[in-house]
Amino acid sequence: MTIQEQAARRIFPTFRLTNLLKSTFTPRVGQKICILIDLPDLSLMKDFAFLKIPELTIQRNAIQFFQTPLNSGVMDELGLTGGEIFAYKTTGGSNLDLPESAMTPEGKTVSLEKDVYPHYDIILCISTYSATAPLTASAKVHKFRGATLHGVNPTILRTGLAVSYDDVSADAEKMRLGMTKADWVEIDFHYAGHTHTLHLELSNQEAQKSHGLCRGDEPDVANLPAGEIYFVPTGARGAFPMRYEDGTIALMHVSGGRIRNAELLNGDPSVVEAHNAKLVSDPVTGELGELGFGTQILPTSGRDIQDEKIRGTIHVATGRSDHLGGSLTPDKFAEHLNATHDDILFAPHKTPEIWVTQARMHRDGKTEVLIENFEPSAYIQSLIAAS
């Protein structure tokens, strides 16, 4: 039975905000919580005017499933205080630094750094683009805990946010222990009758996990839905095909840990030309800053935030890596708007033209297959099955 067949048969509990907060944070009585959302125009925050804009589904979900329940019993049930909501202007890119100012529903402008971050213990960020990197950096300064939940949609609410993160964490740890201290990972990609291989050096580093638990007193930010094992590559070489948003496909030529240039395989030449121009003007935009493997059995949601957490999928990411323990910080980019962290997900529904025929890992003198044709290998299944 494939992962998707298993996901289709799985019965998920009903999403309850109380359960999610307990599972992720185990909040203490008296702690203060707030919500952040993003809006294309901050004037839409006044009197919740954005609720009249049909396209702003993520922001409506933030009100319906988070802010309203918080103020209608969840805070009382958990002994929390606060419940305020603030909007910042949409950044336009994954993990770009957040703006300084935000707005309240009363139309008051506030400072995130002065009026929000220092005054809350738990911050939920429900946004269009991921804010994990900038929020993690701010959490370390202001000592709060948080969760980023960008792209929330009905499927994510019904499945990825309804699970027990104790269970997610347990499975992730089994996979982590079976992959940590690897020397390298190689991925074979099949496209249009040709196979291309990407080799990623991992240098025996400790594997990390995104597992949805953000407990204790240490500042931390969970990326939800969670369920991922990841590394920050120390080097990379080879090539891999990439699908752009418009469907154009190009071959990424990699050496010295970063994409050096893109070669058009199919689609719009101008898309590839623009990418190559960016790689020349701001070379660190091509740096491979993450290698990730999903750990959960979930249905596809149409949002990478959940779909990259599905067991059998694999993703690499370019750009900013400081929130993962890497060294690429925003100040190292030539342009501020280039300082993104962009996941490149390979999954049957996302890249049907590009097939991951195999991903394998070398450690302790042995090579283990991790993924074959977007299904977890026998080795991965044995790790999960272990007691």
C-alpha positions as CSV (number, residue, x, y, z in Angstrom):
1,M,0.0,0.0,0.0
2,T,1.4,3.4,-1.0
3,I,1.8,6.3,1.4
4,Q,-1.1,8.1,-0.3
5,E,-3.3,5.0,0.0
6,Q,-2.5,4.8,3.7
7,A,-3.2,8.5,4.2
8,A,-6.6,8.1,2.5
9,R,-7.6,5.3,4.9
10,R,-6.3,7.1,8.0
11,I,-8.9,8.5,10.4
12,F,-7.7,11.9,11.8
13,P,-9.1,13.4,15.0
14,T,-11.1,16.6,14.8
15,F,-8.9,19.7,14.9
16,R,-9.1,21.5,18.3
17,L,-7.0,24.5,19.0
18,T,-6.8,23.5,22.7
19,N,-5.2,20.2,21.7
20,L,-2.7,21.8,19.4
21,L,-1.6,24.3,22.0
22,K,-1.3,21.6,24.6
23,S,0.6,19.3,22.3
24,T,3.0,21.9,20.9
25,F,3.6,24.2,23.9
26,T,2.2,22.7,27.1
27,P,1.5,26.3,28.1
28,R,1.6,27.4,31.8
29,V,-1.2,29.3,33.5
30,G,-0.8,33.1,33.1
31,Q,1.3,33.0,29.9
32,K,0.3,35.5,27.3
33,I,-0.5,34.6,23.7
34,C,-1.1,36.5,20.5
35,I,-1.6,35.9,16.7
36,L,0.2,37.5,13.8
37,I,-1.2,37.6,10.3
38,D,0.0,39.2,7.1
39,L,-2.0,41.5,4.7
40,P,-1.2,43.0,1.4
41,D,-2.6,46.4,2.6
42,L,-2.5,47.1,6.4
43,S,-5.6,49.4,6.1
44,L,-7.6,46.1,5.7
45,M,-6.8,45.3,9.3
46,K,-9.0,48.1,10.7
47,D,-12.3,46.6,11.9
48,F,-11.3,43.3,10.2
49,A,-12.1,44.7,6.8
50,F,-10.0,41.9,5.2
51,L,-12.7,39.4,6.1
52,K,-14.7,40.8,3.1
53,I,-11.9,39.9,0.7
54,P,-12.6,36.4,-0.7
55,E,-9.0,35.8,-1.7
56,L,-7.6,36.2,1.8
57,T,-8.5,32.6,2.9
58,I,-5.5,32.1,5.1
59,Q,-6.3,35.2,7.1
60,R,-10.0,34.2,7.5
61,N,-8.8,30.8,8.7
62,A,-6.7,32.6,11.3
63,I,-9.8,34.3,12.7
64,Q,-12.2,31.4,12.4
65,F,-9.9,28.6,13.8
66,F,-7.5,30.5,16.0
67,Q,-8.4,34.0,17.2
68,T,-12.1,33.4,17.7
69,P,-11.6,30.1,19.6
70,L,-8.8,31.7,21.7
71,N,-11.2,34.4,22.9
72,S,-14.2,32.1,23.2
73,G,-13.0,29.6,25.8
74,V,-9.6,28.3,24.8
75,M,-7.6,30.9,26.9
76,D,-9.9,30.3,29.8
77,E,-9.5,26.5,29.5
78,L,-5.7,26.7,29.4
79,G,-5.3,29.7,31.8
80,L,-3.8,31.9,29.2
81,T,-4.1,35.7,28.8
82,G,-3.9,38.0,25.8
83,G,-5.6,36.8,22.6
84,E,-4.7,40.0,20.6
85,I,-4.1,39.9,16.9
86,F,-1.7,42.0,14.8
87,A,-1.1,42.3,11.1
88,Y,2.1,43.0,9.3
89,K,2.5,43.8,5.6
90,T,3.0,40.7,3.4
91,T,6.7,40.2,2.8
92,G,6.5,38.7,-0.7
93,G,8.9,35.9,-0.1
94,S,9.6,32.8,2.0
95,N,11.4,33.7,5.3
96,L,12.2,37.3,4.5
97,D,12.6,39.5,7.5
98,L,9.3,40.8,8.8
99,P,8.5,44.5,8.7
100,E,9.1,46.7,11.8
101,S,5.5,47.9,12.1
102,A,2.1,46.1,12.4
103,M,-1.5,47.2,12.9
104,T,-4.2,46.3,15.4
105,P,-7.9,45.9,14.5
106,E,-8.5,49.3,15.9
107,G,-6.2,50.8,13.3
108,K,-3.3,51.5,15.6
109,T,0.2,51.1,14.4
110,V,2.6,49.2,16.7
111,S,6.2,48.0,16.6
112,L,6.7,44.2,16.5
113,E,10.1,44.6,18.1
114,K,8.9,46.9,20.9
115,D,5.2,46.4,21.4
116,V,4.6,42.7,20.5
117,Y,7.6,40.4,20.8
118,P,8.7,41.4,24.3
119,H,5.2,41.2,25.8
120,Y,4.1,37.7,24.7
121,D,5.1,34.2,25.8
122,I,3.6,32.4,22.8
123,I,3.2,33.8,19.3
124,L,1.3,32.1,16.5
125,C,2.1,33.4,13.0
126,I,-0.6,32.5,10.4
127,S,0.6,34.0,7.1
128,T,0.9,33.7,3.4
129,Y,4.7,33.1,3.4
130,S,6.8,31.3,5.9
131,A,8.1,33.4,8.7
132,T,10.1,30.7,10.5
133,A,13.5,32.2,10.0
134,P,12.8,35.8,11.1
135,L,10.5,34.7,13.9
136,T,13.2,32.2,15.2
137,A,15.8,35.0,15.2
138,S,13.4,37.3,17.1
139,A,12.5,34.6,19.6
140,K,16.1,34.2,20.6
141,V,16.3,38.0,21.4
142,H,12.9,38.4,23.1
143,K,12.7,34.9,24.7
144,F,9.3,33.9,23.4
145,R,8.1,30.6,21.9
146,G,6.1,30.4,18.7
147,A,4.7,28.5,15.8
148,T,4.6,29.4,12.1
149,L,1.6,28.1,10.2
150,H,1.7,29.6,6.8
151,G,-0.7,28.6,4.1
152,V,-3.3,27.1,6.5
153,N,-6.1,25.5,4.5
154,P,-9.0,23.1,5.2
155,T,-6.9,20.0,4.5
156,I,-4.1,21.1,6.8
157,L,-6.6,21.9,9.6
158,R,-8.3,18.5,9.1
159,T,-5.1,16.5,9.1
160,G,-1.7,17.9,9.6
161,L,-2.7,20.1,12.6
162,A,-5.1,17.6,14.1
163,V,-2.5,14.9,14.9
164,S,-0.7,14.3,18.2
165,Y,2.7,15.8,18.0
166,D,4.0,13.4,20.6
167,D,3.4,10.7,18.1
168,V,4.9,12.8,15.3
169,S,8.0,13.5,17.4
170,A,8.4,9.8,18.3
171,D,8.4,8.7,14.6
172,A,10.7,11.6,13.6
173,E,13.2,10.6,16.3
174,K,13.3,7.0,15.0
175,M,14.1,8.3,11.5
176,R,16.5,10.8,12.9
177,L,18.5,8.2,14.8
178,G,18.7,6.1,11.6
179,M,20.0,9.0,9.5
180,T,22.2,11.0,11.8
181,K,25.9,11.3,11.3
182,A,25.6,10.5,7.6
183,D,28.6,11.2,5.3
184,W,26.5,12.0,2.3
185,V,23.2,11.6,0.5
186,E,22.7,11.1,-3.3
187,I,19.5,11.7,-5.1
188,D,18.7,10.3,-8.6
189,F,16.2,12.3,-10.6
190,H,14.6,11.0,-13.8
191,Y,13.3,13.4,-16.3
192,A,12.5,12.9,-20.0
193,G,14.5,9.7,-20.3
194,H,17.6,11.0,-18.5
195,T,18.8,10.5,-15.0
196,H,20.6,13.3,-13.1
197,T,22.3,12.9,-9.7
198,L,22.7,15.4,-6.9
199,H,25.4,14.6,-4.3
200,L,25.1,16.4,-1.0
201,E,27.9,16.3,1.6
202,L,26.7,16.1,5.2
203,S,30.0,15.6,7.0
204,N,28.8,13.4,9.8
205,Q,26.6,16.1,11.2
206,E,23.8,15.5,13.7
207,A,20.5,15.2,11.9
208,Q,17.8,17.6,13.1
209,K,14.1,17.1,13.3
210,S,11.1,19.4,12.9
211,H,8.6,17.6,15.2
212,G,6.1,20.1,16.4
213,L,7.1,20.2,20.1
214,C,8.1,23.6,21.4
215,R,8.0,23.0,25.2
216,G,9.9,24.2,28.2
217,D,11.3,27.7,28.8
218,E,13.8,27.9,25.9
219,P,12.9,30.3,23.1
220,D,12.0,28.3,20.1
221,V,9.7,28.3,17.0
222,A,7.9,25.3,15.7
223,N,7.0,25.0,12.0
224,L,3.5,23.5,11.7
225,P,2.5,21.1,10.3
226,A,5.7,19.4,11.4
227,G,7.3,16.0,10.7
228,E,10.7,16.3,9.0
229,I,14.3,15.2,9.3
230,Y,16.7,17.8,7.9
231,F,20.4,18.6,7.4
232,V,22.3,21.7,6.4
233,P,24.6,20.4,3.6
234,T,28.3,21.2,3.9
235,G,28.8,20.9,0.1
236,A,27.0,19.7,-3.0
237,R,27.7,18.8,-6.6
238,G,26.0,17.3,-9.6
239,A,22.7,18.3,-11.2
240,F,19.0,18.2,-10.6
241,P,15.9,19.2,-12.6
242,M,13.7,21.9,-11.1
243,R,10.1,22.9,-11.9
244,Y,9.4,26.6,-11.7
245,E,6.0,27.9,-10.7
246,D,4.8,28.4,-14.3
247,G,5.8,24.8,-15.2
248,T,9.1,25.6,-16.9
249,I,11.7,23.0,-16.1
250,A,15.4,23.5,-16.1
251,L,18.5,21.6,-15.0
252,M,20.3,23.1,-12.1
253,H,24.1,22.6,-12.4
254,V,25.6,22.4,-8.9
255,S,29.2,22.7,-7.6
256,G,30.8,24.0,-4.5
257,G,27.6,23.7,-2.6
258,R,25.4,26.0,-4.7
259,I,23.6,26.2,-8.0
260,R,25.9,27.9,-10.5
261,N,23.5,28.1,-13.5
262,A,20.2,26.7,-14.9
263,E,19.8,25.1,-18.2
264,L,16.4,25.2,-19.9
265,L,14.9,21.8,-20.5
266,N,11.3,22.7,-21.3
267,G,9.1,25.8,-21.1
268,D,9.7,29.6,-21.0
269,P,13.4,30.6,-21.7
270,S,12.8,34.0,-20.0
271,V,12.1,32.3,-16.7
272,V,15.5,30.6,-16.8
273,E,17.3,33.7,-18.0
274,A,15.9,35.6,-15.1
275,H,17.0,32.9,-12.7
276,N,20.5,32.9,-14.2
277,A,20.7,36.7,-13.9
278,K,19.9,36.4,-10.2
279,L,22.5,33.7,-9.7
280,V,25.1,36.0,-11.2
281,S,24.1,39.2,-9.4
282,D,23.6,37.5,-6.0
283,P,25.4,34.1,-6.0
284,V,24.4,33.0,-2.5
285,T,20.8,32.7,-3.7
286,G,21.8,29.4,-5.2
287,E,23.4,28.0,-2.0
288,L,21.8,24.7,-1.0
289,G,21.0,25.3,2.6
290,E,18.8,22.3,3.5
291,L,18.1,18.7,2.7
292,G,14.8,17.5,4.1
293,F,12.8,14.2,4.4
294,G,9.2,13.9,5.4
295,T,8.2,11.6,8.3
296,Q,4.4,11.6,8.4
297,I,1.6,9.8,6.7
298,L,-0.6,12.6,5.5
299,P,-2.8,13.5,2.4
300,T,-1.5,16.1,0.0
301,S,-2.8,19.6,0.8
302,G,-1.6,21.6,-2.1
303,R,0.7,23.5,0.3
304,D,4.4,22.6,0.6
305,I,4.3,23.3,4.3
306,Q,2.3,20.0,4.8
307,D,3.3,18.1,1.6
308,E,7.0,18.2,2.4
309,K,6.2,16.4,5.7
310,I,4.8,13.4,3.9
311,R,7.0,10.3,4.2
312,G,8.6,9.4,0.9
313,T,9.0,13.0,-0.3
314,I,12.3,14.9,-0.3
315,H,13.2,18.5,-0.6
316,V,16.2,20.7,-0.9
317,A,16.2,24.4,-0.2
318,T,18.2,27.4,-1.5
319,G,19.1,30.5,0.4
320,R,18.9,31.6,4.0
321,S,19.8,28.8,6.5
322,D,20.5,30.5,9.8
323,H,17.3,29.3,11.4
324,L,18.4,25.7,10.7
325,G,21.8,26.1,12.2
326,G,23.5,27.2,8.9
327,S,25.7,30.2,8.3
328,L,23.8,32.0,5.5
329,T,22.2,35.1,7.1
330,P,20.3,37.9,5.4
331,D,23.3,40.3,5.5
332,K,25.2,38.0,3.1
333,F,22.8,38.6,0.2
334,A,23.4,41.4,-2.3
335,E,19.7,42.3,-2.2
336,H,17.4,42.3,0.8
337,L,14.5,40.8,-1.2
338,N,16.7,37.9,-2.2
339,A,17.3,36.7,1.4
340,T,14.7,34.0,1.2
341,H,14.7,30.3,2.1
342,D,13.0,28.5,-0.7
343,D,12.1,24.9,-0.5
344,I,12.2,22.8,-3.7
345,L,9.8,19.9,-3.1
346,F,9.9,16.7,-5.0
347,A,6.7,14.7,-4.7
348,P,4.4,12.9,-7.2
349,H,1.6,15.5,-7.1
350,K,4.1,18.5,-7.2
351,T,6.6,17.3,-9.8
352,P,4.9,14.6,-11.8
353,E,7.4,15.1,-14.7
354,I,10.4,14.7,-12.3
355,W,10.7,11.4,-10.6
356,V,13.0,10.6,-7.7
357,T,13.9,7.1,-8.5
358,Q,16.2,6.7,-5.5
359,A,17.7,8.6,-2.6
360,R,20.5,6.9,-0.7
361,M,22.6,7.7,2.3
362,H,26.2,6.7,3.2
363,R,27.2,6.4,6.8
364,D,29.2,4.0,9.0
365,G,30.8,2.5,5.9
366,K,27.4,1.4,4.4
367,T,25.0,2.8,1.8
368,E,21.3,2.6,2.7
369,V,18.5,3.3,0.3
370,L,16.1,5.9,1.8
371,I,13.5,6.5,-0.9
372,E,12.6,4.6,-4.1
373,N,10.1,6.1,-6.5
374,F,8.7,8.4,-3.8
375,E,8.1,5.6,-1.4
376,P,10.0,5.1,1.8
377,S,12.5,2.2,1.6
378,A,12.5,-1.0,3.6
379,Y,15.2,0.6,5.7
380,I,13.1,3.6,6.6
381,Q,10.0,1.5,7.3
382,S,12.1,-0.7,9.6
383,L,13.2,2.4,11.6
384,I,9.6,3.5,12.1
385,A,8.4,0.0,13.0
386,A,11.1,-0.3,15.7
387,S,9.8,-0.1,19.3
